[in-house]
Amino acid sequence: MARYTLRRLLLMIPTLLGIMLLNFIIVQAAPGGPIDQMLARFEGANAMASTRLDMGGADIQVNDDSRGARGIDPRFIEQLEQQFGFDKPAHERFLTMLWDYARLDFGTSFFRDRPVIDLMIERLPVSISLGLWSTLLVYLISIPLGIRKALHHGSRFDVWSSGLVIVGYAIPAFLFAILLIVVFAGGSYLDWFPLRGLTSPNFDELTTLGKIKDYFWHIALPVAATAIGSFATLTMLTKNSFLDEIHKQYVLTARAKGASEYRILYGHVFRNAMLIIIAGLPAALIGIFFTGALLIEVIFSLDGLGLLGFEAVMQRDYPVIFGTLFLYTVIGLILKLVSDLTYVWVDPRIDFATRES
């Protein structure tokens, strides 16, 4: 197993390089780069200044050069290109980025004037907190619900609970988040929960118990919105896994020996049925981190990696874009390996090394 793990770690390197190259090409091909964003800011500032002068009765002369009516000195544009590194060809910039990333140097944000690594470290706890609480909520509800559905297969409870689970799965996380805001966060009905942020402005002044209450008060709606789409998959997986185990021969043998239903369920069936569910925990974390976290952070104004990446894309802040994509890629590759190793840990009969060879 150690050789398999080492092989997977080594394969992460070309996989990571390929993903970084693909991200680099896609981001570079997107229209409106950092230079255009910076020029748009200057144009906006010049337009506001011109409006003020016009209102004061002053005469305005518009300079029309190579940038049309922008009135921006080409030498200033060259200085911006040198500052952002766009005076070099694309392949040279990509190789420079790889060398910097190998030294864990993610550069400095174009528009925030802060190191990208500091921005990611500052935002990472918010994303981790949202993902972990969402996963915990999904497992605490879906596993007992799936077990009960398996024990009452075909009953009214099984039918109507399946309907609710499927409806919840069909609702997109961002749409459910908007519904929660409208109903519970001061939209059109109730004003029970805050709309923005993860803590209140006076968080530092609260007692320890007050801080805990304030934290869960703020995170309740984002966690509920993030977890809504994951209930169906885990619930049905748990139900089908328990149904498959309940009808196996060893269960009939245990009943014939006079074992109680409680001992059969939690002494034999539970342990075997939970193997695939426990092993799928890292994969569930990947799904929650990469599917709903970004939109949820944007909707609820949570300063996590999702919101940071979204703002960077809108501003064309390339160092932040590439840094967050790199971090997401590394987390995804590591959790995928952990998922495979967890399968082997919970069920030693699985041998990926032998299967690959």
Summary of the structure (lengths in Angstrom):
residues: 357
radius of gyration: 26.9
end to end distance: 12.1
largest distance: 100.8
contacts: 1042
relative contact order: 0.13
helix: 75%
strand: 2%
